[in-house]
Amino acid sequence: MTITPFWGHLVGAVTLATMLSFVGTWIWVWNARHRNKYDALARLPMHDEEAP
């Protein structure tokens, strides 16, 4: 099977889109305005439910 230039460009575009979405997600997660929400979610497993 030979690889045509079309498939090479398609694979490059998919790789670029995947990389950009990863970097965008990483930037969004590490944004300082989300810190309070993530701190609260990190402490959530430590809260025990009261026994009935």
Order of alpha helices (4+ residues) and beta strands (2+ residues): alpha-alpha
